[in-house]
Amino acid sequence: MSAPLIGPRIKTRREELKLSQEELSTRLGFKDRQTLSTIETGERRVSAEELLRASQLLQKPVEFFTDPFLLVGEGKFSWRQDGVPGFKLTAYEEAAGRLIAAFRVLAPEFGQAPNLLRHRLGLEKSSTFEEAIAAAEAFAAVMKLGDVPAQRLATVMEQELNILVLMVDPEEGVSGAACRLPNLDVVLINRNEVPGRRHYDLAHELFHILTWDSMPPAHVEDNSTSSKDRVEQLADNFAAALLMPGPVLARLGSWNDLDSDALVAKLNNTAEELQVTAAALKWRLVTAGLLKRVVAKAIDDKRLRNNGQAAASRAVPPLFSKNFVELVARALEEGRLSVRRTASLLGLMVDDLPDVFAAHGVSADVDL
């Protein structure tokens, strides 16, 4: 049995049940605690009989300890959500974990090395909002995101930073999440949001990935509350400046001398071009010193559009990402995954698989 996989999962489940090593060792019939300790650290392999006994004592099926397409105590999530019941979020976290675990297993098999060198932002909780904004604008410049950063952000995250970006259909109320594994960073985004909100969520979660070590985010962030902790406030300032860098905004001309109708029209049109929401653009202009706060407050937000709202027929992004789908297709073609296993991992019906491949232009020579 795979000691590096099974041992840590035994430890995770033991701690969930609040059992000490001594207690579980006694129940497993070991002579001392050290035997269990070496199992949990992966130094000692587990026999089939020992695993079966542990499965019974820890009240989990054997697959819980052996299935590589599960995350068990390995991934740390930070969710952006609004009013999602805890049990539903927990269930979806397990489903999302299967996607992430699938990539973790398949990527090395097809020559994609784990992410050993991580990019970091030199920011801490004590950093100012101005420092977060400066870091975002520097990131946009170094990564050459151009005049519409939202267009290239996901591509840069995957290709330059080795961050897996997956478009998903989560529980209603979930905007997205960041996930940290020992050698893998992942961002999940609700693909059903309008583009402006999707892009903002993407930039927000990027901040958490780049600052995870210095200021780990909370497991659950409530989008509905106006009272946010310091980390989330920094993330919001970073996201806004990344998608709307000061130098880009400065080239857009004057705002304060426009009458109400002209200002609203310019905000809506510019937001559509930058692929952000008009409300986010309005307040970003204020922080950049390009729009007076009193003028911004006088604007009725009901007149401002969410980016994408004006184009009702705008296509929803395809599920997952092209890189992820290509790995799955290769695993299918080479017989490393069965069709039913693939559908189960992706949370889809078997008949849906061809559409997922086709949406990314990926051919899968498999009889579905």
C-alpha positions as CSV (number, residue, x, y, z in Angstrom):
1,M,0.0,0.0,0.0
2,S,1.2,3.6,-0.7
3,A,2.6,4.8,2.6
4,P,3.0,8.5,1.6
5,L,-0.7,8.6,0.7
6,I,-2.3,6.3,3.4
7,G,-0.3,7.4,6.4
8,P,-1.2,11.1,6.4
9,R,-4.8,10.2,5.8
10,I,-4.9,7.9,8.8
11,K,-3.5,10.8,10.8
12,T,-6.0,13.3,9.4
13,R,-9.0,11.0,10.2
14,R,-7.6,10.1,13.7
15,E,-7.4,13.8,14.5
16,E,-10.9,14.4,13.2
17,L,-12.1,11.8,15.7
18,K,-9.9,13.3,18.4
19,L,-8.1,10.0,19.0
20,S,-4.5,10.1,20.4
21,Q,-1.8,8.0,18.8
22,E,-1.8,5.8,21.9
23,E,-5.5,5.1,21.7
24,L,-5.5,4.2,18.0
25,S,-2.3,2.1,18.4
26,T,-3.9,0.1,21.2
27,R,-7.0,-0.5,19.1
28,L,-4.9,-1.6,16.1
29,G,-3.0,-4.0,18.3
30,F,0.4,-2.3,17.9
31,K,2.9,-2.9,20.7
32,D,3.7,0.8,20.9
33,R,2.8,4.3,19.7
34,Q,6.0,4.5,17.6
35,T,4.6,2.0,15.0
36,L,1.6,4.2,14.3
37,S,3.8,7.3,14.2
38,T,6.0,5.8,11.5
39,I,2.9,4.9,9.5
40,E,1.5,8.4,9.7
41,T,4.7,9.9,8.5
42,G,5.0,7.5,5.6
43,E,8.1,5.8,6.8
44,R,6.4,2.4,7.2
45,R,4.1,0.7,4.8
46,V,0.6,-0.6,5.8
47,S,-0.4,-4.2,5.3
48,A,-3.8,-5.0,3.8
49,E,-5.0,-6.4,7.1
50,E,-3.8,-3.3,9.0
51,L,-5.5,-1.0,6.5
52,L,-8.8,-2.9,6.8
53,R,-8.7,-2.7,10.6
54,A,-7.9,1.0,10.4
55,S,-10.8,1.6,8.0
56,Q,-13.2,0.0,10.5
57,L,-11.9,1.8,13.5
58,L,-11.8,5.2,11.7
59,Q,-15.2,4.7,10.2
60,K,-14.2,5.4,6.6
61,P,-14.1,3.1,3.5
62,V,-10.8,1.8,2.4
63,E,-11.0,4.1,-0.7
64,F,-10.8,7.1,1.6
65,F,-7.2,6.1,2.5
66,T,-6.1,4.8,-1.0
67,D,-7.9,6.8,-3.7
68,P,-5.3,9.3,-5.2
69,F,-8.2,11.3,-6.7
70,L,-9.2,12.7,-3.3
71,L,-7.8,15.5,-1.2
72,V,-7.7,14.4,2.5
73,G,-6.2,17.0,4.8
74,E,-3.9,18.1,1.9
75,G,-5.5,21.2,0.5
76,K,-6.3,24.5,2.2
77,F,-9.3,26.3,0.7
78,S,-10.4,29.9,1.0
79,W,-13.9,30.4,-0.4
80,R,-15.7,33.6,-1.5
81,Q,-19.4,33.0,-1.0
82,D,-22.6,34.6,0.0
83,G,-25.0,32.7,2.2
84,V,-24.0,29.1,1.3
85,P,-24.9,26.6,4.1
86,G,-21.9,25.0,5.7
87,F,-22.8,21.5,4.8
88,K,-23.3,22.4,1.1
89,L,-19.9,24.2,1.0
90,T,-18.3,21.2,2.6
91,A,-19.8,18.9,0.0
92,Y,-18.7,21.1,-2.8
93,E,-15.2,21.4,-1.4
94,E,-14.9,17.6,-1.6
95,A,-16.1,17.7,-5.2
96,A,-13.6,20.5,-6.1
97,G,-10.9,18.5,-4.3
98,R,-11.5,15.6,-6.8
99,L,-10.8,18.0,-9.7
100,I,-7.6,19.3,-8.1
101,A,-6.5,15.8,-7.1
102,A,-7.0,14.6,-10.7
103,F,-4.7,17.3,-12.0
104,R,-2.2,16.6,-9.3
105,V,-2.1,12.9,-10.4
106,L,-2.2,13.4,-14.1
107,A,0.1,16.5,-14.6
108,P,3.4,14.7,-13.6
109,E,2.4,11.6,-15.7
110,F,2.3,13.8,-18.8
111,G,5.5,15.8,-18.1
112,Q,4.1,18.8,-16.2
113,A,6.4,19.3,-13.2
114,P,5.0,20.4,-9.8
115,N,5.2,24.1,-8.8
116,L,8.3,24.2,-6.7
117,L,9.1,27.9,-7.1
118,R,6.2,30.1,-6.1
119,H,5.9,33.8,-6.8
120,R,5.2,36.0,-3.8
121,L,4.2,39.6,-3.1
122,G,6.1,41.4,-0.5
123,L,3.0,42.4,1.4
124,E,1.9,41.8,5.0
125,K,-1.2,42.6,7.1
126,S,0.5,45.8,8.1
127,S,0.9,46.9,4.5
128,T,-1.1,50.0,3.4
129,F,-3.7,50.0,0.7
130,E,-1.4,52.2,-1.4
131,E,1.3,49.5,-1.2
132,A,-1.2,46.8,-2.4
133,I,-2.2,49.1,-5.3
134,A,1.4,49.7,-6.2
135,A,2.1,45.9,-6.1
136,A,-0.8,45.3,-8.4
137,E,0.2,47.9,-10.9
138,A,3.8,46.6,-10.9
139,F,2.5,43.0,-11.4
140,A,0.4,44.2,-14.4
141,A,3.4,45.9,-15.9
142,V,5.9,43.1,-15.3
143,M,3.5,40.5,-16.7
144,K,2.6,42.8,-19.6
145,L,-1.1,42.5,-19.1
146,G,-1.7,45.5,-21.4
147,D,-4.5,48.0,-21.5
148,V,-7.2,45.4,-20.7
149,P,-5.5,43.2,-18.0
150,A,-8.7,41.1,-17.6
151,Q,-8.1,39.6,-21.1
152,R,-4.8,37.9,-20.3
153,L,-4.9,37.4,-16.5
154,A,-6.0,33.8,-16.5
155,T,-3.5,32.9,-19.2
156,V,-0.7,34.5,-17.3
157,M,-1.6,32.8,-14.1
158,E,-1.5,29.4,-15.7
159,Q,1.4,29.8,-18.1
160,E,3.7,32.2,-16.1
161,L,2.8,31.4,-12.5
162,N,1.9,27.7,-12.8
163,I,-1.4,28.4,-11.1
164,L,-4.2,26.1,-12.1
165,V,-7.3,28.1,-13.0
166,L,-10.6,26.2,-13.3
167,M,-13.9,27.5,-14.4
168,V,-16.6,25.6,-12.5
169,D,-20.3,25.3,-11.8
170,P,-20.3,25.5,-7.9
171,E,-23.0,25.7,-5.4
172,E,-25.2,28.8,-5.9
173,G,-23.7,31.7,-3.9
174,V,-20.1,30.6,-4.4
175,S,-18.0,33.1,-6.4
176,G,-14.7,31.3,-6.3
177,A,-11.9,30.0,-4.2
178,A,-8.2,29.8,-3.8
179,C,-6.6,26.5,-2.8
180,R,-3.1,25.8,-1.6
181,L,-1.4,22.4,-1.8
182,P,2.3,21.6,-1.0
183,N,3.3,21.8,-4.7
184,L,0.2,23.2,-6.4
185,D,-1.8,26.5,-6.3
186,V,-5.4,26.5,-7.7
187,V,-8.0,29.1,-8.3
188,L,-11.7,28.1,-8.9
189,I,-14.0,30.7,-10.5
190,N,-17.8,30.5,-10.9
191,R,-18.1,30.7,-14.7
192,N,-21.7,31.8,-14.5
193,E,-21.0,35.2,-13.1
194,V,-20.9,38.1,-15.4
195,P,-17.4,38.8,-16.8
196,G,-16.7,41.8,-14.6
197,R,-17.3,39.9,-11.5
198,R,-15.5,36.8,-12.7
199,H,-12.4,38.8,-13.5
200,Y,-12.6,40.6,-10.1
201,D,-12.8,37.3,-8.3
202,L,-9.9,36.0,-10.3
203,A,-7.7,38.9,-9.3
204,H,-8.8,38.7,-5.7
205,E,-7.9,35.0,-5.5
206,L,-4.6,35.7,-7.1
207,F,-3.8,38.0,-4.3
208,H,-4.5,35.2,-1.8
209,I,-2.2,32.8,-3.7
210,L,0.6,35.3,-3.8
211,T,0.4,36.3,-0.1
212,W,-0.7,32.9,1.4
213,D,2.5,32.5,3.5
214,S,2.5,36.0,4.9
215,M,-1.3,36.3,5.5
216,P,-3.2,33.1,5.1
217,P,-6.8,33.9,4.1
218,A,-9.9,32.7,6.1
219,H,-11.5,29.4,5.1
220,V,-14.7,31.3,4.2
221,E,-15.1,34.9,3.1
222,D,-18.6,36.3,3.2
223,N,-19.2,38.5,0.2
224,S,-22.5,39.9,1.6
225,T,-20.9,41.7,4.6
226,S,-19.5,45.3,4.3
227,S,-17.2,44.6,7.3
228,K,-14.1,42.9,5.9
229,D,-10.9,42.0,7.7
230,R,-7.6,43.6,6.7
231,V,-6.5,40.8,4.4
232,E,-9.7,41.0,2.4
233,Q,-9.5,44.8,2.1
234,L,-6.0,44.5,0.8
235,A,-7.1,41.8,-1.6
236,D,-9.9,44.1,-2.9
237,N,-7.5,47.0,-3.5
238,F,-5.0,44.8,-5.2
239,A,-7.7,43.3,-7.5
240,A,-9.1,46.7,-8.5
241,A,-5.7,48.1,-9.3
242,L,-4.6,45.0,-11.2
243,L,-7.6,45.1,-13.5
244,M,-7.6,48.9,-13.7
245,P,-4.0,50.1,-13.4
246,G,-3.5,53.8,-12.8
247,P,-1.5,54.4,-16.0
248,V,-4.4,52.9,-18.0
249,L,-7.0,55.0,-16.3
250,A,-5.0,58.2,-16.7
251,R,-5.2,57.8,-20.5
252,L,-9.0,57.9,-20.4
253,G,-9.3,61.6,-20.1
254,S,-11.3,63.8,-17.7
255,W,-14.3,62.6,-15.6
256,N,-15.1,65.3,-13.1
257,D,-16.3,67.9,-15.7
258,L,-18.9,65.5,-17.3
259,D,-22.6,66.0,-16.6
260,S,-24.5,63.1,-14.9
261,D,-25.7,61.4,-18.1
262,A,-22.3,61.6,-19.8
263,L,-20.5,60.4,-16.8
264,V,-22.7,57.3,-16.4
265,A,-22.4,56.5,-20.1
266,K,-18.6,56.8,-20.0
267,L,-18.5,54.6,-16.9
268,N,-20.6,51.9,-18.5
269,N,-18.7,52.0,-21.8
270,T,-15.3,52.1,-20.2
271,A,-16.2,49.2,-17.9
272,E,-17.3,47.2,-20.8
273,E,-14.0,47.8,-22.5
274,L,-12.0,46.9,-19.4
275,Q,-14.2,43.9,-18.7
276,V,-15.0,45.1,-15.1
277,T,-18.2,46.3,-13.5
278,A,-19.0,50.0,-13.7
279,A,-19.4,50.3,-9.9
280,A,-15.9,48.9,-9.4
281,L,-14.5,51.3,-12.1
282,K,-16.2,54.3,-10.3
283,W,-14.5,53.6,-7.0
284,R,-11.2,52.7,-8.6
285,L,-11.3,56.2,-10.2
286,V,-11.8,57.7,-6.8
287,T,-8.9,55.9,-5.2
288,A,-6.7,56.8,-8.2
289,G,-7.6,60.5,-7.7
290,L,-9.3,60.8,-11.1
291,L,-12.9,61.2,-9.8
292,K,-14.1,63.2,-6.9
293,R,-15.7,61.2,-4.1
294,V,-18.6,63.6,-3.9
295,V,-19.2,63.2,-7.6
296,A,-19.0,59.4,-7.3
297,K,-21.5,59.3,-4.4
298,A,-24.0,61.3,-6.4
299,I,-24.2,58.6,-9.1
300,D,-27.2,56.3,-8.8
301,D,-25.6,52.8,-8.9
302,K,-28.8,51.5,-10.5
303,R,-27.7,53.2,-13.7
304,L,-24.4,51.4,-13.7
305,R,-24.1,48.1,-15.6
306,N,-22.3,45.0,-14.6
307,N,-19.8,44.1,-17.3
308,G,-21.5,41.6,-19.6
309,Q,-25.0,42.6,-18.5
310,A,-25.5,44.6,-21.8
311,A,-24.7,41.5,-23.8
312,A,-27.2,38.9,-22.6
313,S,-26.1,36.4,-25.2
314,R,-22.4,36.5,-24.2
315,A,-21.1,32.9,-23.9
316,V,-20.3,31.4,-20.6
317,P,-16.7,30.2,-20.5
318,P,-16.2,26.5,-21.0
319,L,-15.8,24.3,-18.0
320,F,-12.4,23.9,-16.4
321,S,-9.4,25.0,-18.5
322,K,-7.9,23.8,-21.8
323,N,-4.7,22.4,-20.1
324,F,-6.8,20.5,-17.6
325,V,-9.1,19.0,-20.2
326,E,-6.2,18.1,-22.4
327,L,-4.7,16.1,-19.5
328,V,-8.0,14.3,-18.9
329,A,-8.3,13.5,-22.7
330,R,-4.8,12.0,-22.8
331,A,-5.5,9.9,-19.7
332,L,-8.7,8.6,-21.4
333,E,-6.9,7.8,-24.6
334,E,-4.1,5.9,-22.9
335,G,-6.4,4.0,-20.7
336,R,-5.3,5.6,-17.4
337,L,-8.9,6.6,-16.7
338,S,-12.1,4.9,-17.7
339,V,-14.9,6.9,-19.2
340,R,-17.1,6.4,-16.1
341,R,-14.3,7.2,-13.7
342,T,-13.6,10.4,-15.7
343,A,-17.3,11.5,-15.6
344,S,-17.4,10.8,-11.9
345,L,-14.3,12.9,-11.2
346,L,-15.5,15.8,-13.2
347,G,-19.0,15.6,-11.7
348,L,-20.6,15.1,-15.1
349,M,-22.8,12.6,-16.9
350,V,-20.9,10.4,-19.4
351,D,-22.9,12.0,-22.3
352,D,-21.6,15.5,-21.3
353,L,-17.9,14.6,-21.8
354,P,-17.8,15.1,-25.6
355,D,-19.2,18.7,-25.2
356,V,-16.5,19.5,-22.6
357,F,-13.7,18.3,-24.9
358,A,-15.2,20.1,-27.9
359,A,-15.6,23.4,-26.0
360,H,-11.8,23.6,-25.7
361,G,-11.1,22.2,-29.1
362,V,-9.6,19.0,-27.7
363,S,-10.1,15.8,-29.5
364,A,-10.6,12.6,-27.5
365,D,-10.4,9.4,-29.4
366,V,-12.6,7.5,-27.0
367,D,-15.9,5.8,-27.5
368,L,-18.1,7.6,-25.2
